[in-house]
Amino acid sequence: MSRTLIVLGIVLVVAGICWPLIGRLGLGRLPGDIVIQRPNFSFYFPLMTSLLISIVLSVVLWLINR
């Protein structure tokens, strides 16, 4: 369990460092991401981006544990 948490933490740190590069690829603005903009208020929920990242990570972890 502790090994899994350490790997997850490292993945999150690497994703945070690479976020400017990911933003340039358009990954944060996929169709299906929820964006609500009002005066003095902005809400962004990356639904499709989260699903895509989840699927990719699931496949990668499945291949590693195989």
Helices and strands as residue ranges (DSSP letters): H 2-24, G 27-29, E 34-38, E 41-45, H 47-65
